[in-house]
Amino acid sequence: MERLSLSNTAFEGNNNSYLFADGPETVLVDTGDWTGATREQLEAGLEAHGYQFSDIDRILLTHWHLDHTGLAGEIQAASGASIHVHAADAPLVEGDEEAWSELHDHHTRAFEAWGMPESKQEVLRERLSGPETIGETPDVTPFEHGETFSVNDSELSVVHTPGHAAGLCLFELDDGERTEVLSGDALLPKYTPNVGGADVRVDHALEKYLHALRAIVEADYARAWPGHRQPIDNPTARAREIRQHHEDRTQRVLDALDKRGPSDAWTVSNELFGALDGIHILHGPGEASAHLEHLVADGFVAIDGIEYRLIGE
């Protein structure tokens, strides 16, 4: 397996695409975004190993976000490659108009529920376009948790880890000696993957993500190959670190409600993160909302309309 590093100026650092080509089949896991710079980098990375877009036989996608799927349609058009993604994300990757319309409706409802000012909503609407911005959209074959892909001499097993995205999956990589994992955006080496804003379709996003982290700890993988940045040599420790981060953030949410009194998610987000711009206008209140929702489920916080308050106040 070869890691191909691809530029990304908007999210969690450079994307990774993973090339499996040590056998009769040529497979990519994720493709990076759709920009010209990324296309050139992926083409150069493939060429360095003796391949081009037309040689790709299969593409496995960790989730629907456009910085992971942006070149999938173009590669499929060049090669006829089959493209595989979890069933929860498949309609978005295919560019299904109804699925994208439903996503935009989810955004509208979420923005109102979070108490987001209209001016900030307008900023996001300009950014949250559909697949029409990337050109080619692919035909997709959906998969489910537990399915296995034989890739040359390796076995890639699907582990569904929703939270950051409804269809986010890990691919366990078993070479017969040890088990590593292609962790997508479920486990990143520097940032904590956003929950609540990155995919507003996900109910109880924090609960689901914490469950995914628990599964990573229990699996005790030898190494993780993330969707962004460098490999993670101790995935178990990193998963525990992110769990602790969310415990700390939960306390900060409680402190914000104690300080401000009954508040909507936008107000709590401002206490946590301060002023936001760009895509972080989505991620900040989404993360705050996910924590507030989790605290309601645990009985520490009550919700009245769109405002949250500490129980007993």
C-alpha positions in Angstrom: 0.0 0.0 0.0 1.2 3.5 -0.9 0.0 6.7 0.8 -0.5 9.6 -1.7 -0.6 13.0 0.0 -3.0 15.5 -1.6 -3.5 19.2 -0.9 -6.4 20.5 1.1 -6.6 24.1 2.2 -10.0 24.0 3.8 -10.3 21.2 6.3 -8.0 19.1 8.5 -4.8 19.3 6.5 -3.6 17.4 3.5 -5.9 14.5 2.4 -4.6 11.0 1.8 -5.4 8.6 -1.0 -4.2 5.1 -0.6 -3.0 3.0 -3.5 -3.1 -0.8 -3.6 -1.3 -2.0 -6.6 0.9 -4.9 -5.6 -1.0 -7.4 -7.6 -3.4 -7.9 -10.5 -5.9 -5.2 -9.3 -5.3 -1.4 -8.8 -7.4 0.0 -6.0 -7.7 3.5 -4.5 -9.1 4.3 -1.1 -10.4 7.9 -1.3 -9.5 10.3 -4.1 -9.1 13.8 -2.5 -11.1 16.8 -3.6 -12.0 17.9 -7.2 -9.6 20.9 -7.5 -7.0 21.1 -10.3 -4.1 21.1 -7.8 -5.4 17.9 -6.2 -5.9 16.3 -9.6 -2.3 17.1 -10.6 -1.0 15.7 -7.3 -3.0 12.5 -7.6 -1.9 12.0 -11.2 1.7 12.6 -10.3 1.5 10.2 -7.3 0.0 7.5 -9.4 2.6 8.1 -12.2 5.4 7.7 -9.7 4.2 4.1 -9.2 3.6 3.5 -12.9 -0.2 4.1 -13.0 -2.7 6.6 -14.3 -6.4 7.2 -13.8 -7.3 4.8 -16.6 -5.6 1.9 -14.7 -7.8 2.1 -11.6 -10.0 -0.9 -11.2 -11.8 -0.1 -7.9 -12.3 2.9 -5.6 -13.3 2.4 -2.0 -14.6 5.6 -0.2 -14.6 6.1 3.5 -17.5 8.6 3.4 -19.3 11.1 1.2 -17.5 14.4 2.0 -16.3 16.0 -1.2 -12.6 16.3 -0.1 -12.6 12.4 -0.1 -14.8 11.7 -3.2 -14.2 14.7 -5.5 -12.2 12.9 -8.2 -14.1 9.6 -8.1 -16.4 10.4 -11.0 -13.5 11.6 -13.2 -11.5 8.5 -12.5 -14.5 6.2 -13.2 -15.0 8.0 -16.5 -11.4 7.4 -17.5 -11.2 3.7 -16.3 -14.6 2.3 -15.7 -13.6 1.6 -12.1 -16.3 0.4 -9.7 -16.9 2.7 -6.8 -18.0 1.5 -3.4 -19.3 3.5 -0.4 -21.5 2.8 2.6 -25.2 2.7 1.7 -26.0 5.7 4.0 -23.7 7.9 1.8 -24.2 6.4 -1.6 -27.0 8.7 -2.8 -24.9 11.8 -2.0 -21.8 10.5 -3.8 -23.9 9.6 -6.8 -25.2 13.2 -6.9 -28.8 12.1 -6.4 -30.9 15.3 -6.5 -33.4 14.2 -3.9 -30.7 13.2 -1.4 -28.9 16.5 -1.9 -32.2 18.4 -1.5 -32.9 16.5 1.7 -29.4 17.4 3.0 -30.0 21.1 2.3 -33.4 20.8 4.1 -31.5 19.3 7.1 -29.2 22.3 7.0 -32.0 24.8 7.0 -33.7 23.1 10.0 -30.4 22.7 11.8 -29.5 26.4 11.4 -32.8 27.5 12.8 -32.6 25.0 15.7 -29.1 26.2 16.5 -30.2 29.9 16.6 -27.8 30.8 13.8 -28.1 34.4 12.6 -29.4 34.8 9.1 -26.3 36.5 7.9 -24.2 33.5 8.9 -26.7 31.2 7.2 -26.2 33.1 4.0 -22.5 32.6 4.2 -22.9 28.9 4.5 -25.5 28.6 1.7 -22.9 30.0 -0.6 -20.4 27.3 0.4 -22.7 24.3 0.8 -23.4 23.6 -2.9 -24.1 20.2 -4.2 -22.1 17.9 -6.6 -22.7 20.2 -9.5 -19.6 22.0 -8.5 -17.3 19.0 -9.2 -18.3 17.9 -12.7 -18.5 14.1 -13.1 -20.5 12.2 -10.5 -20.0 8.4 -10.4 -22.2 5.3 -10.4 -21.8 3.7 -7.0 -22.1 0.3 -5.5 -23.2 0.5 -1.8 -21.8 -1.7 0.9 -22.7 -2.4 4.5 -20.9 -3.0 7.8 -19.0 -6.3 7.9 -18.5 -6.7 4.2 -15.0 -7.6 3.1 -13.0 -6.7 0.0 -10.2 -8.9 -1.3 -7.6 -6.5 -2.7 -4.6 -8.5 -4.1 -3.0 -10.1 -1.1 -4.9 -8.1 1.5 -8.3 -8.2 3.1 -10.2 -4.9 3.8 -13.1 -5.3 6.2 -15.7 -2.6 6.5 -16.4 -1.2 10.0 -19.2 1.3 10.1 -18.3 4.2 12.4 -21.0 6.9 12.0 -20.7 10.3 13.8 -18.6 12.5 11.6 -20.7 11.3 8.7 -23.7 8.9 8.5 -21.8 6.5 6.3 -18.3 6.9 7.6 -16.4 3.6 7.6 -13.0 2.2 8.6 -11.3 -0.4 6.5 -9.5 -2.9 8.6 -6.4 -4.0 6.8 -5.3 -7.6 7.5 -2.2 -8.8 5.8 -2.1 -12.1 7.8 0.4 -10.8 10.3 -1.2 -7.8 12.0 -4.3 -5.6 11.6 -3.9 -2.0 10.7 -6.8 0.3 9.8 -7.6 2.9 7.2 -9.4 5.3 9.5 -10.8 7.9 7.2 -12.0 10.8 9.3 -12.9 8.7 12.3 -9.4 9.0 13.7 -7.1 11.9 12.8 -3.6 12.6 14.1 -4.0 16.3 14.9 -7.7 17.5 14.9 -10.7 15.9 16.5 -13.2 15.0 13.7 -16.2 17.3 13.8 -19.4 15.8 15.0 -22.8 17.5 14.6 -22.0 19.9 11.8 -20.0 17.8 9.3 -23.1 15.7 8.6 -26.4 17.1 10.0 -28.2 14.0 8.9 -26.8 12.1 11.9 -29.0 11.9 15.0 -27.1 11.5 18.3 -23.9 12.1 16.5 -21.7 12.4 19.6 -23.1 9.2 21.1 -22.4 7.3 17.9 -18.9 8.8 17.5 -18.0 7.9 21.1 -19.1 4.3 20.4 -16.8 4.3 17.3 -13.9 5.5 19.4 -14.6 2.7 21.9 -14.6 0.2 19.1 -11.2 1.5 17.9 -9.8 1.2 21.4 -11.1 -2.4 21.7 -9.6 -3.3 18.3 -6.2 -2.1 19.4 -4.9 -1.7 15.8 -1.2 -1.8 15.1 -1.3 1.5 13.1 -3.9 3.8 11.6 -3.8 5.4 8.1 -6.0 8.4 8.4 -7.9 10.5 5.8 -5.7 13.5 6.6 -2.0 14.0 7.5 0.5 11.5 8.8 0.0 7.8 9.9 -0.9 7.2 13.6 1.4 4.8 15.3 -0.7 4.3 18.4 -4.4 4.4 17.3 -5.6 3.2 20.7 -3.9 6.0 22.6 -5.1 8.6 20.0 -8.7 7.3 20.3 -8.5 7.6 24.1 -7.1 11.1 23.7 -10.1 12.1 21.6 -12.5 10.6 24.0 -10.9 12.7 26.8 -11.1 15.8 24.6 -14.9 15.3 24.3 -15.2 14.8 28.1 -13.4 18.0 28.6 -15.6 19.8 26.0 -18.7 18.5 27.7 -17.6 20.2 30.9 -17.0 23.4 28.9 -20.6 23.2 27.6 -21.9 22.8 31.1 -19.8 25.7 32.2 -21.1 27.8 29.4 -24.7 27.2 30.4 -23.8 27.9 34.0 -22.3 31.2 32.9 -24.9 32.3 30.3 -28.1 30.7 31.6 -30.5 29.2 29.1 -28.9 29.4 25.7 -29.2 28.1 22.1 -26.4 26.2 20.4 -25.1 29.2 18.6 -24.5 31.0 21.9 -22.8 28.0 23.4 -20.7 27.7 20.3 -19.6 31.3 20.8 -18.5 30.5 24.3 -16.5 27.5 23.1 -15.0 28.8 19.9 -15.5 32.6 19.7 -16.2 34.2 16.3 -16.3 31.8 13.4 -15.9 32.1 9.6 -16.0 29.9 6.5 -17.0 26.3 7.0 -16.4 26.6 10.8 -19.7 28.5 11.0 -21.2 25.1 10.3 -18.8 23.0 12.5 -18.9 25.2 15.6 -22.6 25.2 16.5 -22.9 21.7 15.1 -20.4 20.5 17.6 -22.0 22.5 20.4 -25.4 21.0 19.4 -24.1 17.5 19.5 -22.8 17.9 23.0 -26.0 19.6 24.2 -28.0 16.8 22.7 -25.8 14.2 24.5 -26.3 16.1 27.8 -30.1 16.1 27.3 -30.0 12.3 26.8 -27.9 11.9 29.9 -30.3 14.0 32.0 -28.0 16.9 32.8 -29.6 19.4 30.5 -33.2 20.2 29.5 -34.3 21.8 26.2 -37.1 24.4 25.9 -37.7 25.4 22.3 -34.2 25.9 21.0 -32.7 26.9 24.3 -30.9 24.6 26.7 -30.7 24.9 30.4 -29.1 23.1 33.3 -31.4 20.7 35.1 -32.6 22.4 38.3 -32.5 26.0 36.9 
